[in-house]
Amino acid sequence: MADETAAPTAPPQDSRRETFAFVIGVAGWLVPGLGHALMKMWGRAAACFLTVGMLVILGAGMRGNVFSSSGNDAFDWLGYLADLGTGTLYLVAKSLETNGADVSHAGGDYGTRFLATAGVLNLLAALHAYEAARGRKA
Amino acid sequence: MNASIGFTLSHLQSMLLFALLISIAFGFLSRRRPIDRVKYIVWSLFLFLLIGVGIGWAMYPFSR
């Protein structure tokens, strides 16, 4: 893993830095860890990709509920937003769960939480990458 | 991709995996030095498990 004690690389000018930070944030959301990888923070990139990816695979494998946009109530919508937080891995979860969700047992219910947590965790990582690109923290 | 997968995990296994993955992510995001990361991951994992088991025991009287 590369040395992450050094300050993150970012363009010097403020407007360019803002644009760069926005691109980093969106990239980090779309593909877990990509935002950090673009800033050469390899350890964090690998950790984000592996943990979010594992949570998605486990959640889908436990037949958790992958919420869709056709939700019936506010909780379905919140679940959908949380699941969307995984970016492109949302599509992976959808494709892995060909037999549909089964929340009639505890495993399926846990799977739903795993998927939602993966989304929220990825949003947190993307926000971290965005802030790091702005030079606020890392 | 059209490959269905399936896992059957116990309550304890689910909690352990969940706590471990979240602790690793938090450790890498919030600390820079490797030794600090390891300390944070171990401490976070311990607290996850302690609080999880504690809440489980606290709910035990209401389970029957």
Backbone of each chain as ProteinMPNN parsed JSONL, in Angstrom:
{"seq_chain_A": "MADETAAPTAPPQDSRRETFAFVIGVAGWLVPGLGHALMKMWGRAAACFLTVGMLVILGAGMRGNVFSSSGNDAFDWLGYLADLGTGTLYLVAKSLETNGADVSHAGGDYGTRFLATAGVLNLLAALHAYEAARGRKA", "coords_chain_A": {"N_chain_A": [[0.822, -1.194, 0.0], [0.405, 2.266, -0.666], [2.055, 5.155, 0.703], [0.041, 6.89, 2.854], [0.243, 9.022, 4.424], [0.969, 11.346, 3.347], [-0.153, 14.527, 2.056], [-3.259, 14.726, 0.215], [-3.336, 14.627, -3.379], [-4.198, 17.423, -5.324], [-5.517, 19.812, -7.613], [-4.158, 23.171, -7.605], [-5.695, 25.618, -7.881], [-8.718, 27.185, -6.7], [-11.31, 26.97, -7.96], [-10.863, 24.962, -9.803], [-10.144, 23.013, -8.04], [-12.541, 22.589, -6.663], [-14.157, 21.517, -8.707], [-12.663, 19.272, -9.31], [-12.885, 17.952, -6.848], [-15.626, 17.438, -6.805], [-15.891, 15.659, -8.95], [-14.344, 13.586, -7.947], [-15.908, 12.85, -5.734], [-18.303, 11.942, -6.979], [-17.261, 9.859, -8.511], [-16.376, 8.203, -6.475], [-18.797, 7.483, -5.391], [-20.067, 6.115, -7.513], [-18.367, 3.904, -8.114], [-17.289, 2.041, -5.535], [-14.561, 3.168, -3.656], [-13.203, 4.234, -5.812], [-12.946, 7.004, -5.841], [-11.034, 7.507, -3.829], [-8.961, 6.058, -4.965], [-8.359, 7.54, -7.258], [-7.116, 9.614, -6.079], [-4.84, 8.504, -5.308], [-4.871, 7.175, -2.876], [-4.376, 4.392, -1.911], [-4.753, 2.355, 0.022], [-7.088, 3.071, 1.407], [-8.834, 3.077, -0.749], [-8.857, 0.37, -1.52], [-9.862, -0.762, 0.842], [-12.43, 0.401, 1.0], [-13.62, -0.551, -1.372], [-13.525, -3.344, -0.994], [-14.882, -3.784, 1.484], [-17.441, -2.615, 1.093], [-18.178, -4.03, -1.196], [-18.155, -6.679, -0.198], [-20.216, -6.497, 1.702], [-22.395, -6.044, 0.025], [-22.437, -8.407, -1.536], [-22.802, -10.344, 0.453], [-25.24, -9.445, 1.518], [-26.991, -9.698, -0.686], [-26.67, -12.411, -1.124], [-27.795, -13.437, 1.173], [-30.347, -13.076, 0.628], [-31.51, -10.559, 1.001], [-33.634, -7.623, 0.95], [-33.595, -5.9, -1.996], [-34.292, -2.789, -2.62], [-36.564, -1.162, -4.876], [-37.406, 1.488, -7.241], [-40.11, 1.618, -7.244], [-41.469, 1.975, -4.762], [-43.749, 1.498, -1.968], [-44.164, 2.949, 0.337], [-42.758, 5.427, 2.652], [-40.638, 4.185, 3.938], [-39.816, 2.246, 2.138], [-38.836, 3.916, 0.167], [-36.759, 5.175, 1.525], [-35.148, 2.961, 1.941], [-34.563, 2.385, -0.697], [-33.061, 4.638, -1.439], [-30.895, 4.286, 0.281], [-29.887, 1.857, -0.697], [-29.199, 2.651, -3.269], [-26.963, 4.061, -2.723], [-24.787, 2.416, -3.015], [-23.953, 2.701, -5.558], [-22.831, 1.534, -8.658], [-22.81, -1.032, -7.746], [-25.322, -1.567, -6.919], [-26.685, -2.519, -9.123], [-25.305, -4.869, -9.432], [-26.099, -6.216, -7.098], [-28.809, -6.512, -7.68], [-28.661, -8.194, -9.899], [-27.49, -10.43, -8.802], [-29.404, -11.4, -7.13], [-31.393, -13.31, -8.2], [-33.456, -14.96, -7.444], [-35.107, -13.408, -5.992], [-36.095, -11.43, -3.069], [-36.151, -12.715, 0.297], [-37.527, -12.218, 3.077], [-38.702, -13.571, 5.086], [-37.396, -14.993, 6.94], [-34.817, -14.645, 9.463], [-32.287, -14.34, 8.293], [-32.698, -13.2, 5.744], [-33.72, -10.754, 6.508], [-31.515, -9.681, 7.847], [-29.859, -9.53, 5.644], [-31.057, -7.468, 4.189], [-30.384, -5.319, 5.838], [-27.608, -5.414, 5.61], [-27.268, -4.68, 2.93], [-28.334, -2.071, 2.901], [-26.604, -0.856, 4.712], [-24.212, -1.087, 3.319], [-24.66, 0.748, 1.259], [-24.935, 3.205, 2.662], [-22.476, 3.309, 3.907], [-20.804, 3.498, 1.687], [-21.576, 5.994, 0.717], [-20.642, 7.557, 2.788], [-17.893, 7.094, 2.497], [-17.504, 8.194, -0.043], [-18.086, 10.853, 0.505], [-16.014, 11.388, 2.25], [-13.842, 11.143, 0.513], [-14.422, 13.276, -1.179], [-14.189, 15.463, 0.582], [-11.507, 15.187, 1.24], [-10.358, 15.677, -1.227], [-10.933, 18.339, -1.471], [-9.183, 19.295, 0.28], [-9.708, 19.463, 2.943], [-9.689, 17.43, 4.917], [-7.995, 14.351, 5.581]], "CA_chain_A": [[0.0, 0.0, 0.0], [1.175, 3.496, -0.757], [2.084, 5.994, 1.891], [-1.121, 7.762, 2.877], [0.45, 10.106, 5.374], [1.168, 12.569, 2.579], [-1.384, 15.244, 1.736], [-3.817, 14.259, -1.047], [-3.017, 15.449, -4.541], [-5.341, 18.161, -5.857], [-5.09, 21.015, -8.328], [-4.009, 24.268, -6.669], [-6.689, 26.673, -7.961], [-9.926, 26.851, -5.961], [-12.405, 26.509, -8.819], [-10.463, 23.651, -10.337], [-10.166, 22.07, -6.93], [-13.948, 22.255, -6.41], [-14.589, 20.619, -9.784], [-11.935, 18.018, -9.086], [-13.468, 17.306, -5.676], [-16.95, 16.938, -7.19], [-15.659, 14.462, -9.777], [-13.868, 12.55, -7.026], [-17.06, 12.388, -4.949], [-19.204, 11.162, -7.836], [-16.556, 8.612, -8.859], [-16.395, 7.367, -5.275], [-20.153, 6.944, -5.227], [-20.371, 5.166, -8.588], [-17.574, 2.687, -7.88], [-16.691, 2.168, -4.201], [-13.097, 3.233, -3.592], [-12.603, 4.879, -6.985], [-12.588, 8.372, -5.462], [-9.741, 7.46, -3.135], [-7.949, 5.545, -5.902], [-7.966, 8.647, -8.12], [-6.226, 10.471, -5.288], [-3.702, 7.659, -4.952], [-4.973, 6.688, -1.498], [-4.661, 3.007, -2.306], [-5.249, 1.563, 1.147], [-8.493, 3.415, 1.627], [-9.586, 2.635, -1.929], [-9.041, -1.085, -1.43], [-10.733, -1.055, 1.981], [-13.803, 0.779, 0.638], [-14.138, -1.466, -2.394], [-13.698, -4.694, -0.457], [-15.911, -3.852, 2.523], [-18.756, -2.36, 0.486], [-18.456, -5.168, -2.073], [-18.501, -7.844, 0.624], [-21.539, -6.284, 2.29], [-23.396, -6.219, -1.038], [-22.498, -9.83, -1.9], [-23.426, -11.05, 1.571], [-26.651, -9.03, 1.607], [-27.738, -10.325, -1.78], [-26.624, -13.851, -0.903], [-28.73, -13.767, 2.257], [-31.656, -12.752, 0.038], [-32.061, -9.326, 1.552], [-34.5, -6.87, 0.04], [-32.991, -4.823, -2.79], [-35.446, -1.928, -2.889], [-36.642, -0.561, -6.21], [-38.012, 2.827, -7.24], [-41.571, 1.501, -7.13], [-41.773, 1.747, -3.353], [-45.119, 1.798, -1.559], [-44.209, 3.915, 1.433], [-41.53, 6.195, 2.897], [-39.55, 3.285, 4.322], [-39.303, 1.666, 0.893], [-38.047, 4.956, -0.504], [-35.499, 5.329, 2.27], [-34.347, 1.775, 1.617], [-34.089, 2.543, -2.084], [-31.98, 5.634, -1.417], [-29.727, 3.667, 0.919], [-29.327, 0.863, -1.629], [-28.58, 3.379, -4.384], [-25.668, 4.549, -2.255], [-23.707, 1.519, -3.441], [-23.575, 3.041, -6.935], [-23.023, 0.468, -9.653], [-23.008, -2.323, -7.07], [-26.775, -1.781, -6.821], [-27.032, -3.383, -10.259], [-24.73, -6.189, -9.124], [-26.991, -6.847, -6.12], [-30.032, -6.884, -8.407], [-28.398, -9.334, -10.783], [-27.16, -11.601, -7.991], [-30.585, -11.891, -6.425], [-32.347, -13.716, -9.236], [-34.609, -15.627, -6.831], [-35.886, -12.424, -5.238], [-35.831, -11.312, -1.633], [-36.899, -13.591, 1.204], [-37.346, -11.661, 4.424], [-39.547, -14.321, 6.012], [-36.52, -15.508, 7.989], [-33.895, -13.614, 9.982], [-31.176, -14.134, 7.363], [-33.116, -12.244, 4.721], [-33.833, -9.444, 7.152], [-30.14, -9.206, 8.03], [-29.356, -9.193, 4.313], [-31.57, -6.131, 3.877], [-29.555, -4.351, 6.595], [-26.266, -5.431, 5.008], [-27.301, -3.908, 1.684], [-28.522, -0.659, 3.234], [-25.364, -0.39, 5.336], [-23.214, -0.942, 2.25], [-24.946, 2.004, 0.572], [-24.63, 4.353, 3.52], [-21.015, 3.31, 4.095], [-20.184, 4.011, 0.46], [-21.815, 7.441, 0.681], [-19.703, 8.14, 3.754], [-16.559, 7.04, 1.883], [-17.473, 9.169, -1.143], [-18.011, 12.179, 1.141], [-14.646, 11.497, 2.77], [-12.962, 11.403, -0.635], [-14.736, 14.642, -1.621], [-13.574, 16.398, 1.538], [-10.048, 15.078, 1.101], [-9.981, 16.357, -2.474], [-11.01, 19.778, -1.205], [-8.08, 19.633, 1.173], [-10.179, 19.724, 4.301], [-9.172, 16.407, 5.815], [-7.678, 13.067, 4.959]], "C_chain_A": [[0.861, 1.25, 0.0], [1.126, 4.254, 0.557], [0.912, 6.962, 1.858], [-0.968, 8.878, 3.885], [0.676, 11.426, 4.651], [-0.176, 13.223, 2.272], [-1.91, 14.777, 0.385], [-3.475, 15.195, -2.19], [-4.276, 16.125, -5.054], [-4.817, 19.39, -6.587], [-5.095, 22.213, -7.395], [-5.149, 25.287, -6.703], [-8.015, 26.226, -7.352], [-11.039, 26.306, -6.846], [-12.095, 25.135, -9.404], [-10.53, 22.6, -9.238], [-11.605, 21.644, -6.615], [-14.466, 21.261, -7.443], [-13.956, 19.241, -9.611], [-12.558, 17.244, -7.925], [-14.834, 16.714, -6.006], [-16.814, 15.648, -8.01], [-15.202, 13.291, -8.902], [-15.036, 11.965, -6.226], [-17.993, 11.509, -5.763], [-18.564, 9.821, -8.213], [-16.579, 7.65, -7.674], [-17.755, 6.763, -5.015], [-20.427, 5.856, -6.27], [-19.644, 3.838, -8.403], [-16.89, 2.837, -6.521], [-15.166, 2.146, -4.243], [-12.449, 3.979, -4.74], [-12.169, 6.319, -6.666], [-11.238, 8.424, -4.773], [-8.634, 6.993, -4.078], [-7.453, 6.666, -6.822], [-7.037, 9.62, -7.404], [-5.011, 9.702, -4.772], [-3.682, 7.269, -3.474], [-5.377, 5.217, -1.607], [-5.241, 2.169, -1.184], [-6.728, 1.812, 1.384], [-9.358, 2.953, 0.463], [-9.88, 1.143, -1.846], [-10.011, -1.437, -0.307], [-12.189, -0.744, 1.641], [-14.389, -0.223, -0.345], [-14.447, -2.838, -1.794], [-14.822, -4.763, 0.581], [-17.304, -3.621, 1.945], [-19.146, -3.532, -0.425], [-18.868, -6.407, -1.295], [-19.891, -7.705, 1.225], [-22.635, -6.509, 1.248], [-23.546, -7.702, -1.386], [-23.169, -10.633, -0.784], [-24.91, -10.724, 1.66], [-27.498, -9.682, 0.532], [-27.785, -11.84, -1.593], [-27.551, -14.308, 0.204], [-30.175, -13.446, 1.868], [-32.325, -11.584, 0.763], [-32.865, -8.584, 0.5], [-33.694, -5.784, -0.679], [-34.146, -3.936, -3.247], [-35.383, -1.357, -4.302], [-37.349, 0.789, -6.116], [-39.524, 2.783, -7.087], [-41.969, 1.176, -5.696], [-43.187, 2.163, -2.998], [-45.186, 2.868, -0.475], [-42.831, 4.57, 1.635], [-40.356, 5.285, 3.242], [-38.952, 2.596, 3.097], [-38.415, 2.659, 0.157], [-36.711, 5.185, 0.192], [-34.562, 4.154, 1.992], [-33.766, 1.861, 0.222], [-32.926, 3.52, -2.146], [-30.707, 5.046, -0.8], [-29.068, 2.668, -0.027], [-28.634, 1.537, -2.808], [-27.203, 3.912, -4.016], [-24.515, 3.662, -2.67], [-23.266, 1.785, -4.874], [-23.845, 1.895, -7.89], [-23.222, -0.904, -8.997], [-24.488, -2.597, -6.818], [-27.218, -2.73, -7.93], [-26.486, -4.795, -10.047], [-25.636, -6.93, -8.147], [-28.265, -7.326, -6.793], [-29.803, -8.155, -9.228], [-28.055, -10.602, -9.994], [-28.414, -12.228, -7.388], [-31.673, -12.288, -7.415], [-33.583, -14.385, -8.649], [-35.475, -14.667, -6.023], [-35.566, -12.434, -3.76], [-36.667, -12.322, -0.855], [-36.653, -13.112, 2.621], [-38.259, -12.359, 5.432], [-38.714, -14.961, 7.127], [-35.486, -14.432, 8.346], [-32.774, -13.312, 8.993], [-31.507, -13.112, 6.291], [-33.221, -10.83, 5.275], [-32.451, -8.841, 7.397], [-29.553, -8.77, 6.685], [-29.8, -7.808, 3.883], [-30.736, -5.059, 4.563], [-28.147, -4.275, 6.013], [-26.237, -4.545, 3.76], [-27.441, -2.414, 1.97], [-27.249, -0.076, 3.855], [-24.273, -0.186, 4.296], [-23.405, 0.391, 1.533], [-24.546, 3.213, 1.396], [-23.117, 4.459, 3.751], [-20.305, 3.86, 2.86], [-20.401, 5.518, 0.314], [-20.861, 8.156, 1.629], [-18.288, 8.18, 3.16], [-16.437, 8.058, 0.752], [-17.362, 10.592, -0.585], [-16.616, 12.427, 1.701], [-13.675, 11.827, 1.641], [-13.166, 12.829, -1.15], [-14.056, 15.674, -0.717], [-12.048, 16.378, 1.433], [-9.571, 15.799, -0.149], [-10.044, 17.87, -2.333], [-9.896, 20.235, -0.272], [-8.49, 19.873, 2.593], [-9.668, 18.708, 5.294], [-8.795, 15.19, 5.006], [-7.004, 12.204, 5.998]], "O_chain_A": [[1.931, 1.274, 0.608], [0.265, 4.016, 1.404], [0.8, 7.769, 0.935], [-1.923, 9.598, 4.176], [0.59, 12.495, 5.255], [-1.209, 12.553, 2.233], [-1.122, 14.463, -0.507], [-3.339, 16.403, -2.0], [-5.311, 15.476, -5.205], [-3.783, 19.943, -6.212], [-5.928, 22.289, -6.491], [-5.542, 25.783, -5.647], [-8.4, 25.062, -7.46], [-11.648, 25.288, -6.517], [-12.962, 24.265, -9.483], [-10.919, 21.456, -9.471], [-11.857, 20.473, -6.331], [-15.131, 20.284, -7.098], [-14.609, 18.206, -9.744], [-12.738, 16.029, -8.007], [-15.168, 15.622, -5.547], [-17.535, 14.676, -7.784], [-15.626, 12.152, -9.099], [-15.143, 10.749, -6.061], [-18.425, 10.454, -5.298], [-19.23, 8.785, -8.232], [-16.772, 6.445, -7.838], [-17.86, 5.659, -4.481], [-20.959, 4.797, -5.938], [-20.248, 2.772, -8.525], [-16.002, 3.677, -6.37], [-14.56, 1.226, -4.794], [-11.271, 4.328, -4.663], [-11.147, 6.789, -7.166], [-10.4, 9.27, -5.084], [-7.503, 7.473, -4.0], [-6.264, 6.733, -7.13], [-6.275, 10.353, -8.035], [-4.263, 10.182, -3.921], [-2.617, 7.059, -2.892], [-6.537, 4.85, -1.425], [-6.132, 1.353, -1.418], [-7.515, 0.878, 1.542], [-10.481, 2.492, 0.662], [-11.009, 0.708, -2.072], [-10.876, -2.297, -0.471], [-13.082, -1.53, 1.957], [-15.516, -0.688, -0.173], [-15.501, -3.417, -2.058], [-15.626, -5.695, 0.561], [-18.242, -4.349, 2.271], [-20.297, -3.97, -0.426], [-19.809, -7.104, -1.674], [-20.657, -8.668, 1.261], [-23.676, -7.093, 1.55], [-24.667, -8.196, -1.515], [-24.005, -11.497, -1.05], [-25.738, -11.613, 1.853], [-28.597, -10.165, 0.807], [-28.803, -12.477, -1.866], [-28.041, -15.437, 0.182], [-31.092, -13.537, 2.684], [-33.512, -11.614, 1.087], [-32.782, -8.883, -0.692], [-33.177, -4.864, -0.045], [-34.891, -4.299, -4.158], [-34.308, -1.105, -4.846], [-37.827, 1.181, -5.051], [-40.15, 3.811, -6.826], [-42.71, 0.226, -5.446], [-43.762, 3.054, -3.623], [-46.166, 3.608, -0.389], [-41.882, 4.305, 0.897], [-39.215, 5.575, 2.885], [-37.742, 2.386, 3.02], [-37.38, 2.295, -0.401], [-35.677, 5.364, -0.452], [-33.353, 4.325, 1.831], [-32.626, 1.464, -0.017], [-31.927, 3.268, -2.82], [-29.599, 5.274, -1.286], [-27.843, 2.632, -0.147], [-27.608, 1.058, -3.29], [-26.377, 4.181, -4.888], [-23.368, 4.111, -2.677], [-22.316, 1.169, -5.357], [-24.948, 1.351, -7.929], [-23.741, -1.826, -9.625], [-24.868, -3.733, -6.534], [-28.026, -3.631, -7.703], [-27.113, -5.783, -10.429], [-25.917, -8.115, -8.326], [-28.748, -8.422, -6.508], [-30.635, -9.062, -9.248], [-28.3, -11.714, -10.462], [-28.472, -13.438, -7.166], [-32.74, -11.676, -7.46], [-34.643, -14.384, -9.274], [-36.473, -15.081, -5.433], [-34.867, -13.315, -3.26], [-37.744, -12.729, -1.291], [-35.706, -13.535, 3.283], [-38.554, -11.814, 6.495], [-39.258, -15.416, 8.133], [-35.312, -13.45, 7.625], [-32.354, -12.162, 8.863], [-30.685, -12.256, 5.967], [-32.866, -9.852, 4.618], [-32.237, -7.647, 7.183], [-28.841, -7.769, 6.602], [-29.028, -7.057, 3.288], [-30.416, -4.028, 3.97], [-27.561, -3.196, 5.935], [-25.306, -3.765, 3.559], [-26.756, -1.591, 1.362], [-26.867, 1.056, 3.56], [-23.501, 0.769, 4.376], [-22.433, 1.084, 1.234], [-23.898, 4.132, 0.895], [-22.558, 5.555, 3.786], [-19.326, 4.598, 2.975], [-19.517, 6.234, -0.157], [-20.34, 9.225, 1.314], [-17.576, 9.174, 3.302], [-15.401, 8.707, 0.6], [-16.641, 11.428, -1.129], [-16.1, 13.543, 1.632], [-12.798, 12.679, 1.789], [-12.205, 13.507, -1.514], [-13.434, 16.625, -1.19], [-11.39, 17.415, 1.526], [-8.524, 16.447, -0.147], [-9.301, 18.596, -2.993], [-9.7, 21.433, -0.068], [-7.72, 20.425, 3.38], [-9.257, 19.069, 6.396], [-9.236, 15.027, 3.868], [-6.639, 11.064, 5.711]]}, "seq_chain_B": "MNASIGFTLSHLQSMLLFALLISIAFGFLSRRRPIDRVKYIVWSLFLFLLIGVGIGWAMYPFSR", "coords_chain_B": {"N_chain_B": [[-24.716, -10.574, -16.163], [-25.856, -13.302, -14.405], [-26.063, -14.879, -11.937], [-27.103, -16.601, -9.325], [-26.556, -16.467, -5.833], [-26.112, -17.916, -2.594], [-26.271, -17.59, 0.926], [-26.226, -18.98, 4.139], [-26.304, -17.835, 7.157], [-25.627, -17.836, 10.654], [-27.058, -16.046, 13.484], [-24.968, -15.074, 15.077], [-22.746, -15.313, 13.374], [-23.507, -13.53, 11.366], [-23.513, -11.129, 12.807], [-20.824, -10.967, 13.552], [-19.486, -10.804, 11.042], [-20.627, -8.461, 10.003], [-19.835, -6.555, 11.959], [-17.048, -6.758, 11.733], [-16.504, -5.98, 9.035], [-17.519, -3.348, 8.97], [-15.943, -2.175, 10.94], [-13.386, -2.371, 9.807], [-13.691, -0.686, 7.575], [-14.251, 1.786, 8.84], [-11.892, 2.089, 10.298], [-9.91, 2.361, 8.291], [-10.825, 4.661, 7.018], [-10.778, 6.636, 8.968], [-8.277, 6.799, 10.161], [-4.747, 7.28, 9.585], [-2.105, 6.195, 9.926], [-0.798, 2.868, 9.842], [-0.606, 1.394, 12.302], [-2.301, 2.819, 13.962], [-4.655, 2.38, 12.618], [-5.031, -0.379, 12.955], [-5.354, -0.513, 15.738], [-7.694, 1.005, 16.024], [-9.508, -0.533, 14.539], [-9.579, -2.942, 15.999], [-10.506, -2.032, 18.482], [-12.98, -0.887, 17.771], [-14.283, -3.14, 16.736], [-14.415, -4.716, 19.041], [-16.124, -3.115, 20.642], [-18.442, -3.101, 19.054], [-19.184, -5.824, 19.221], [-19.434, -6.169, 21.987], [-21.515, -4.352, 22.635], [-23.503, -5.347, 20.959], [-23.925, -8.001, 21.937], [-24.589, -7.279, 24.518], [-27.003, -5.828, 24.162], [-28.493, -7.914, 23.166], [-28.659, -9.618, 25.425], [-30.034, -7.869, 27.113], [-32.488, -7.805, 25.891], [-33.394, -10.323, 26.294], [-35.223, -11.081, 28.47], [-37.656, -10.303, 27.386], [-38.214, -11.947, 25.313], [-39.805, -14.125, 25.52]], "CA_chain_B": [[-24.421, -11.493, -15.059], [-27.081, -13.895, -13.898], [-25.611, -15.973, -11.092], [-27.674, -16.487, -7.993], [-25.712, -17.012, -4.778], [-26.876, -18.055, -1.358], [-25.547, -17.777, 2.171], [-27.036, -19.195, 5.328], [-25.448, -17.472, 8.287], [-26.301, -17.75, 11.951], [-27.12, -14.681, 14.032], [-23.636, -14.691, 15.545], [-21.893, -15.121, 12.199], [-23.921, -12.276, 10.717], [-23.047, -10.0, 13.617], [-19.361, -10.912, 13.464], [-19.096, -10.305, 9.726], [-21.048, -7.063, 9.919], [-18.964, -5.747, 12.824], [-15.683, -6.769, 11.192], [-16.43, -5.181, 7.804], [-17.708, -1.927, 9.288], [-14.773, -1.724, 11.701], [-12.272, -2.194, 8.855], [-13.949, 0.528, 6.783], [-14.079, 2.951, 9.714], [-10.481, 2.2, 10.642], [-9.152, 2.885, 7.148], [-11.257, 6.017, 6.671], [-10.571, 7.649, 10.009], [-6.887, 6.84, 10.623], [-3.763, 7.232, 8.503], [-0.99, 5.277, 10.185], [-1.249, 1.468, 9.95], [-0.773, 0.945, 13.688], [-3.519, 3.466, 14.454], [-5.783, 1.7, 11.985], [-5.226, -1.679, 13.609], [-5.9, -0.243, 17.072], [-9.069, 1.469, 15.866], [-10.324, -1.663, 14.076], [-9.753, -3.885, 17.111], [-11.345, -1.388, 19.505], [-14.326, -0.754, 17.212], [-14.861, -4.489, 16.67], [-14.729, -5.109, 20.417], [-17.298, -2.385, 21.093], [-19.582, -3.623, 18.295], [-19.589, -7.118, 19.757], [-19.87, -5.971, 23.375], [-22.827, -3.7, 22.646], [-24.447, -6.27, 20.328], [-24.257, -9.065, 22.887], [-25.257, -6.621, 25.643], [-28.391, -5.557, 23.79], [-29.134, -9.221, 23.089], [-28.992, -10.046, 26.781], [-31.036, -6.953, 27.665], [-33.794, -8.13, 25.301], [-33.727, -11.719, 26.581], [-36.448, -11.266, 29.272], [-38.87, -9.986, 26.621], [-38.296, -12.823, 24.153], [-40.745, -15.236, 25.762]], "C_chain_B": [[-25.748, -12.017, -14.507], [-26.727, -15.111, -13.056], [-26.151, -15.772, -9.689], [-26.73, -17.12, -6.977], [-26.547, -17.107, -3.525], [-25.984, -18.296, -0.166], [-26.558, -18.046, 3.266], [-26.139, -18.974, 6.525], [-26.272, -17.457, 9.56], [-26.325, -16.289, 12.402], [-25.721, -14.196, 14.412], [-22.687, -14.436, 14.373], [-22.222, -13.816, 11.487], [-23.376, -11.079, 11.476], [-21.534, -9.845, 13.513], [-18.901, -10.321, 12.134], [-19.424, -8.827, 9.576], [-20.093, -6.169, 10.706], [-17.557, -5.65, 12.251], [-15.563, -5.858, 9.967], [-16.57, -3.688, 8.094], [-16.494, -1.376, 10.035], [-13.588, -1.471, 10.776], [-12.466, -0.901, 8.056], [-13.72, 1.783, 7.628], [-12.6, 3.176, 10.036], [-9.663, 2.82, 9.52], [-9.542, 4.324, 6.824], [-10.826, 7.051, 7.706], [-9.134, 7.745, 10.503], [-5.932, 6.709, 9.448], [-2.693, 6.168, 8.734], [-1.509, 3.857, 10.394], [-1.492, 1.018, 11.386], [-2.031, 1.556, 14.302], [-4.762, 2.791, 13.875], [-6.085, 0.377, 12.685], [-5.862, -1.48, 14.982], [-7.377, 0.138, 16.982], [-9.986, 0.307, 15.473], [-10.605, -2.626, 15.231], [-10.699, -3.297, 18.165], [-12.788, -1.272, 19.024], [-15.023, -2.112, 17.153], [-15.277, -4.953, 18.059], [-16.007, -4.416, 20.9], [-18.563, -2.846, 20.363], [-20.118, -4.903, 18.945], [-20.118, -6.978, 21.183], [-21.286, -5.392, 23.422], [-23.889, -4.62, 22.028], [-24.892, -7.364, 21.279], [-24.999, -8.472, 24.091], [-26.716, -6.342, 25.351], [-29.162, -6.87, 23.681], [-29.563, -9.733, 24.453], [-30.067, -9.153, 27.396], [-32.427, -7.286, 27.129], [-34.276, -9.519, 25.69], [-35.014, -11.884, 27.411], [-37.725, -11.043, 28.473], [-39.097, -10.949, 25.461], [-39.271, -13.969, 24.345], [-41.849, -14.825, 26.708]], "O_chain_B": [[-26.647, -11.24, -14.185], [-27.051, -16.242, -13.42], [-25.711, -14.884, -8.959], [-26.168, -18.186, -7.228], [-27.579, -16.446, -3.409], [-25.054, -19.1, -0.224], [-27.617, -17.42, 3.319], [-25.315, -19.823, 6.866], [-27.454, -17.113, 9.552], [-25.703, -15.42, 11.792], [-25.338, -13.065, 14.113], [-21.925, -13.469, 14.376], [-21.326, -13.088, 11.06], [-22.847, -10.138, 10.884], [-21.022, -8.731, 13.399], [-18.035, -9.448, 12.101], [-18.612, -8.042, 9.088], [-19.604, -5.161, 10.196], [-16.943, -4.583, 12.28], [-14.631, -5.058, 9.874], [-15.84, -2.867, 7.54], [-16.068, -0.248, 9.79], [-12.869, -0.484, 10.934], [-11.529, -0.121, 7.882], [-13.071, 2.728, 7.18], [-12.121, 4.31, 10.043], [-8.828, 3.693, 9.757], [-8.7, 5.119, 6.405], [-10.544, 8.201, 7.367], [-8.801, 8.698, 11.208], [-6.268, 6.098, 8.433], [-2.412, 5.349, 7.859], [-2.535, 3.658, 11.043], [-2.477, 0.332, 11.661], [-2.739, 0.9, 15.065], [-5.782, 2.651, 14.55], [-7.239, 0.056, 12.968], [-6.798, -2.193, 15.348], [-8.203, -0.342, 17.759], [-11.091, 0.171, 15.998], [-11.739, -3.07, 15.414], [-11.582, -3.989, 18.672], [-13.718, -1.531, 19.788], [-16.205, -2.226, 17.477], [-16.358, -5.515, 18.236], [-16.872, -5.056, 21.499], [-19.626, -2.967, 20.971], [-21.317, -5.049, 19.186], [-21.123, -7.591, 21.543], [-22.144, -5.882, 24.156], [-25.024, -4.673, 22.5], [-26.086, -7.63, 21.417], [-25.924, -9.089, 24.619], [-27.578, -6.59, 26.195], [-30.333, -6.942, 24.052], [-30.681, -10.22, 24.624], [-30.925, -9.643, 28.13], [-33.427, -7.08, 27.817], [-35.433, -9.864, 25.45], [-35.827, -12.749, 27.088], [-38.78, -11.55, 28.854], [-40.057, -10.796, 24.707], [-39.533, -14.714, 23.401], [-42.725, -15.631, 27.022]]}, "name": "protein", "num_of_chains": 2, "seq": "MADETAAPTAPPQDSRRETFAFVIGVAGWLVPGLGHALMKMWGRAAACFLTVGMLVILGAGMRGNVFSSSGNDAFDWLGYLADLGTGTLYLVAKSLETNGADVSHAGGDYGTRFLATAGVLNLLAALHAYEAARGRKAMNASIGFTLSHLQSMLLFALLISIAFGFLSRRRPIDRVKYIVWSLFLFLLIGVGIGWAMYPFSR"}
